[in-house]
Amino acid sequence: MTLYSDPSRTEAATASATDAPDEGLRRTLGVDRRRFLSTCTAVAAGAVAAPVFGAAPALAQDRGRDHGHGHGRGGQVLVPPHKRGIILYTVRDAVGRDPLTTDLPSGFREVFKQLARHGYRQVEFAGYRQHANAPGGADLESVAGARLLRSWLDEYGLRAQGNHGFIPPSWPLTTADLDTFKKHLEIANILGMDHMGTGGDPTGSSHRADWDVAADKWNALGEIARREGVKLYTHNHDSAYGFLLDGGPLDDQGRPTRSSGIRKLEYFLKVTDPGLVWLEMDIFWAHVAQYKFHTYTAHDGSTRRDVFDPAGLVARNNKRYPLFHAKDGVVSTTNGMGYEMVPFGTGVIDYTAFFSRVGQRNYHNPMIEDDNAPSATDPGQSLREAKIGYDNMAALRKRCR
């Protein structure tokens, strides 16, 4: 049977396999024909699609009018000012830039200053390294480095919410890995983080037995983190939302080859302790999973269809998702993912609907991410796109009924 099915499926759930390729893609992505065609034209021309689905760019003065009371022009503010964040991977080129060779913001301190000017109030780290000529030196992955980083965060009114850092690869734990893990927890506490995590899946396997082992590991690590006052989280891309292999005929290694219809991360949520293990949904990659993983072979050998609903998964497990990566995309018919990444608010992912459906706006911490923001030819691009992302997030309003 299909577990966690959503009765409110869009037309994507009934798209016929005989549709023309572009029509099937359009339906799977849930984009209307006019927007689909205009987006495909923009991609073909190498352009960025205009904002759609209620994510129009904000005027600079909008931030000044938004004092966190919950409502702005056109409805309720979906992401309150104090919850607007960015993962520093988006501006990694600026963090790693040599300040002696440019007048552009370079290194953690100057990047924090610029992000605060844009309006951000939260950051998520992607490691603690910067250019050696920046204040503090190259490697700030230490107690002293964390104290310096914390002083700069405080200086510019920023709060650290997480880090894609060290999760021990070994299981059972080695003494060295445990010591490194505890060091990262100490750094997290100095920085004032509520959360600490990783950018990798708990396991790359599709088999239930491997996810059971991963759950044991994460429950144990989560207990260590809990004792230090930190919530441990895993950040996932599309493959973790594929279907779990948990039954049917066995392969030549004795592993199941068919699925009950539960997705890998859905199973992980079931077998991990909700008080010890949390998740960070990358909303872009969750929509890629919606495009890619919509049919499975059931235990009885039949082919069944179940289109993934990212917001529905969060809504059913709301407190397990304290963090999001807010990353946007335009439709792609050629790359096998369904989308190409673009700056937040300039694509077709319906963030107004997503944030409206998951609710809990004072609980979730969405972090703007744009993998492609750094440019080899335009050194100022990533920080400009960080501002575009902030303005578009600030402009999100719940639609009036």
Residue pairs with C-beta under 8 A, 6 or more apart in sequence:
1 260
1 261
1 298
2 261
2 304
2 306
3 260
3 261
3 262
3 266
4 262
4 263
4 266
4 312
4 313
4 316
5 261
5 306
6 309
6 312
9 307
9 309
10 30
10 307
11 27
11 30
12 27
12 28
12 29
12 30
12 290
12 294
12 307
13 294
13 305
13 306
13 307
15 23
15 24
15 27
15 28
16 24
17 24
19 27
21 333
22 36
22 40
22 333
25 36
25 291
25 331
25 333
25 338
26 32
26 33
26 36
26 331
28 290
28 291
28 294
28 307
28 338
29 36
29 287
29 290
29 291
29 331
29 338
29 339
29 348
30 350
31 39
31 331
31 348
35 52
35 348
36 331
38 49
38 50
39 49
39 330
39 331
39 348
40 331
40 333
42 48
42 49
42 50
42 330
43 49
43 330
43 331
43 332
43 333
43 340
48 330
48 342
48 343
48 346
49 330
49 342
49 346
49 347
49 348
50 346
51 57
51 345
51 346
51 347
51 392
52 347
52 348
53 348
53 349
53 350
53 351
53 352
53 353
54 350
54 351
54 352
54 396
54 397
54 399
55 328
55 344
55 345
55 346
55 347
55 351
55 352
55 392
55 395
55 396
56 345
56 392
56 395
57 345
57 388
57 391
57 392
57 395
58 391
58 392
58 394
58 395
59 391
60 391
62 72
62 73
62 391
62 394
62 395
63 81
63 119
63 391
63 394
65 72
66 72
66 77
66 81
66 394
67 81
68 77
68 80
68 81
68 82
70 76
70 77
70 80
71 77
72 397
73 397
74 397
74 400
75 397
75 398
75 399
75 400
76 397
76 398
77 361
77 394
77 396
77 397
78 351
78 352
78 355
78 356
78 361
78 396
78 397
78 398
79 355
79 361
79 366
79 393
79 394
79 396
80 361
80 362
81 119
81 121
81 394
82 121
82 122
83 121
83 122
83 361
83 362
83 364
83 365
83 366
84 119
84 120
84 121
84 122
84 366
84 368
84 390
84 393
84 394
85 120
85 121
85 122
85 123
85 124
85 161
85 365
85 366
85 367
85 368
86 115
86 120
86 122
86 123
86 124
86 367
86 368
86 369
86 386
86 389
86 390
87 123
87 124
87 125
87 126
87 164
87 325
87 367
87 368
87 369
88 95
88 111
88 123
88 124
88 125
88 126
89 126
89 164
89 369
89 371
90 368
90 369
90 370
90 371
90 373
90 382
90 385
90 386
90 389
91 111
91 115
91 373
91 374
91 382
91 383
91 386
92 126
92 374
92 382
93 374
93 375
93 379
93 382
94 104
94 105
94 106
94 110
94 111
94 114
94 374
94 382
94 383
95 106
95 107
95 108
95 111
95 129
95 130
95 131
96 129
96 130
96 131
97 104
97 105
97 106
97 107
97 131
97 379
98 106
98 131
98 133
99 106
99 107
99 110
99 131
99 133
99 134
100 133
102 379
104 379
104 380
104 383
105 111
105 113
105 114
105 383
106 131
106 134
107 130
107 131
107 133
107 134
107 135
107 136
108 130
108 134
108 135
108 136
108 140
108 149
108 152
109 134
109 135
109 136
109 152
109 155
110 134
111 383
112 123
112 152
112 153
112 155
112 156
112 158
113 156
114 383
114 386
115 123
115 156
115 158
115 383
115 386
116 156
116 157
116 158
118 383
118 386
118 387
118 390
119 390
119 391
119 394
120 158
120 386
120 390
121 157
121 158
121 159
122 158
122 159
122 160
122 161
122 365
122 367
123 153
123 158
123 159
123 160
123 161
123 367
124 160
124 161
124 162
124 163
124 164
124 323
124 367
125 160
125 162
125 163
125 164
125 165
125 191
126 163
126 164
126 199
127 141
127 163
127 164
127 165
128 139
128 140
128 141
128 145
128 146
128 149
128 163
128 165
128 187
129 138
129 139
129 140
129 141
130 136
130 138
130 140
131 138
132 138
135 148
136 145
136 148
136 149
139 145
140 146
140 148
140 149
141 187
142 187
143 186
143 187
143 190
145 187
146 186
146 187
146 190
146 191
147 190
149 160
149 191
150 160
150 190
150 191
150 192
153 159
153 160
153 191
153 192
159 192
160 191
160 192
160 193
161 193
161 194
161 195
161 323
161 365
161 367
162 193
162 194
162 195
162 196
162 197
162 233
162 280
162 323
162 365
162 367
163 184
163 187
163 188
163 191
163 193
163 196
163 197
164 197
164 198
164 199
164 235
165 184
165 196
165 197
165 198
166 180
166 181
166 184
166 198
167 181
167 197
167 198
167 200
167 221
167 234
168 174
168 177
168 178
168 180
168 181
168 221
169 177
170 177
171 213
171 216
171 217
173 181
173 220
178 224
181 221
181 224
182 224
182 228
184 196
185 196
185 224
185 225
185 228
185 230
186 228
188 195
188 196
188 228
188 230
189 228
189 229
189 230
193 230
194 230
194 231
194 322
195 230
195 231
195 232
195 233
195 278
195 280
195 322
195 323
196 225
196 230
196 231
196 232
196 233
197 232
197 233
197 234
197 235
197 278
197 280
197 323
198 233
198 234
198 235
199 235
200 234
200 235
201 234
201 236
201 237
201 239
201 240
202 211
202 214
202 215
202 217
202 218
202 234
202 240
202 268
203 210
203 211
203 213
203 214
204 239
205 211
206 242
206 243
206 244
206 245
206 264
207 244
207 245
207 246
207 255
207 256
208 244
208 245
208 246
208 256
208 267
209 255
211 244
211 264
211 267
211 268
211 271
212 271
214 268
215 268
215 271
215 272
215 277
218 232
218 234
218 268
218 272
218 276
218 277
219 272
219 273
219 276
219 277
221 232
222 231
222 232
222 272
222 273
222 275
222 276
222 277
223 276
225 231
225 232
225 276
226 232
226 275
226 276
231 278
231 322
232 276
232 277
232 278
233 277
233 278
233 279
233 280
233 322
233 323
234 277
234 278
234 279
234 280
235 279
235 280
235 282
235 323
235 325
236 265
236 279
236 280
236 281
236 282
236 285
237 282
237 285
237 288
238 285
238 286
238 288
238 289
238 292
238 293
238 337
239 264
239 289
240 263
240 264
240 265
240 268
240 289
241 263
241 264
241 265
241 286
241 289
241 290
241 293
241 308
242 263
242 264
242 289
242 292
242 293
243 259
243 261
243 262
243 263
243 264
243 293
243 296
244 259
244 260
244 262
244 263
244 264
244 266
244 267
245 255
245 256
245 257
245 258
245 259
246 256
246 258
246 259
246 260
246 262
246 267
247 256
247 258
247 259
247 260
247 299
248 256
248 257
248 258
248 259
248 297
248 298
248 299
248 300
248 301
249 256
249 257
249 258
250 256
250 257
251 257
257 297
258 296
258 297
258 298
258 299
258 301
259 296
259 297
259 298
259 299
260 298
260 299
261 296
261 298
261 304
261 306
262 270
263 293
263 308
265 279
265 313
266 313
269 279
269 317
269 320
274 319
274 320
277 320
278 320
278 321
278 322
278 323
279 317
279 320
279 321
279 323
280 321
280 322
280 323
280 324
280 325
281 310
281 313
281 314
281 321
281 323
281 324
281 325
282 324
282 325
282 327
282 369
283 310
283 324
283 325
283 326
283 327
283 349
283 351
283 354
284 325
284 327
284 328
284 329
284 339
284 341
284 349
284 369
285 325
285 327
286 308
286 310
286 313
287 310
287 329
287 338
287 339
287 349
288 329
288 337
288 338
288 339
289 308
289 310
290 307
290 308
290 309
290 310
290 338
291 337
291 338
291 339
292 336
292 337
292 338
293 308
294 305
294 306
294 307
294 308
295 303
295 304
295 305
295 306
296 303
296 304
296 306
297 303
297 304
298 304
310 354
311 353
311 354
311 357
311 358
312 357
314 321
314 357
314 358
315 357
315 358
315 359
318 358
318 359
318 360
318 363
319 360
319 363
321 358
321 364
322 363
322 364
322 365
323 364
323 365
323 366
323 367
324 364
324 365
324 366
324 367
325 366
325 367
325 369
326 344
326 351
326 366
326 367
326 368
326 369
326 389
326 393
327 341
327 344
327 368
327 369
327 370
327 371
328 341
328 342
328 343
328 344
328 345
328 346
328 347
328 348
328 349
328 351
328 370
329 338
329 339
329 340
329 341
329 342
329 347
329 348
329 349
330 339
330 340
330 342
330 346
330 347
330 348
331 338
331 339
331 340
331 348
332 338
332 339
332 340
339 347
339 348
339 349
341 370
341 371
341 372
342 370
342 372
343 370
343 373
343 385
343 388
343 389
343 392
344 351
344 368
344 369
344 370
344 388
344 389
344 392
344 393
345 351
345 388
345 389
345 391
345 392
345 393
345 395
346 388
346 392
351 393
351 396
352 396
352 397
352 398
352 399
355 361
355 364
355 366
355 396
355 398
356 398
356 399
358 364
366 393
368 386
368 389
368 390
368 393
370 382
370 385
370 386
370 389
373 381
373 382
373 385
373 386
374 381
374 382
375 381
375 382
